[in-house]
């Protein structure tokens, strides 16, 4: 896959996520994808999440259950060498339990295989901002 093709795949993932199209999001992932939330993120307790079902249950379902709203803003996708794509973005969310909102800077590092399936994800985020919103 070319850098441009990998970038288009990740861009389509963010577009699907923004509309709640989870079948498309999960369908872009390799069956054995390795997903890591940022260290000190409360969702990192399951690292690494292996496979789309583990990600759906351990990350996406928990985000939905714990937040009044959770959205992505200012997503910019950057193609890199070695089948990697970097996305810079912001999380715009509000925690149900505390009523606290946050707008946190984040970066996502994606790795794709030669067939265009996502094989790895690493999140980088302002974990202090997330933790403060949960207290």
N, C-alpha and C positions, 0 to 999 in steps of 0.2 A: 504494500500500500504506500502511496505517496504521502508526503506531509500534508498536502492539501486535502487528500481524501480522509486522512485521520482527523484533521481539523473539522471537516464537514460532519463526520460521524459524531464527534463530541458536541458540536453545535446543535445537531439534531437531538441529542440526548437532553441538552438544556431546554430546547424548545418543547420537547415532550414533557419534561418535568414541570415546566411552567404551566402546562394545561392539565396536569394531573394524569397524563397518559402513561401509567406505570407499566402496562404490558410492553410498550415500545422501549421505555427506559431499560427494563430488565432484559428485553430481547437483544439489546446491543451488547450485553455482557456475555463473556465466555462462561460456560457452566462451572468452571473452577476459578473464577475471578477471585483475587485476593484484595480485600477492601480494608483499609486502615483509617480509622478516625484519628485526629490529632491527639497526641499524648495530653493527658489532663482533661480531655473532653469527657463528659459523663458517659457518652456513647462508646468510648474507647474500651469499656469493660469487656467487649466481645471481640477485640482485635486478635488476630485478623478474622474478619468475617469471610467465609469461603462459600462462594456460590450466590446466585441471585436471590434464592429464598432466604438465606441467612441475612442478606442485606435488607430485604423487604421487611422481615420481622424484627431484626435487631436495630435497624437504623430508621428506615422510612416510617414504619408503623409507630415507633416510639416518638419520632418527631411530630407526627400527626396527633398522637394522643396527648403529648405534653405541651402543645402550643395552640393558642387561639388562632394564630396564623404563622406561617413560615414561608417566606418567599426569597427568591434570589434577585438581586439587583445588579445593574452595571456589569453584566457578564461579558468578559472579553476573552476570546479563545486565541491562543498563540501556538502555532505549530513549532515543533522542535525536532531535532534529529533523533535517531534510534527509536522510532515509533512512539514517541512521547508527545503529549499535548499538555500545555499548561493553561489553566483558566484562572483568571483573577476576577473576583466578584465580592459582593457584600451579601450577608444574610440579614434580612429584615424580618423580625419575628417578635412574638409576644408569648411569654410563658403563662400557661393557665394557672398554675398553682400560686404564683406570686403576683400576677398581673403586670409584671415588669416587661417592658419592651427593650429590644436591643437592635443595633445596626452594627454588625461586626464585619471587619475586613477578613477575607479568606482567600486561599489559593488551593486549587486542586491539581494534582499531577496525575495524569492518566497515561497508561501504557496499553498499546493495542498490538495484536498479533498480525501476521501477514494476511489473514482473512478479514481483518477489520473488526474483530471482536475485542472488547475491552478485557484485558487480563489482570490489570492492577489499578488501584486507586490509592492515593495518599492525600489526606486532607491536612491543610495548615490553616489555623484560625486563631483569632484572639480568644484563647480559652478563658482568660480572666473575665472578659466581658460576658461570655456565656455563663460562667460560674456565678458571677455577681447577679445575673438575672434569675438564677435558680434559688437564691437565698431570700 
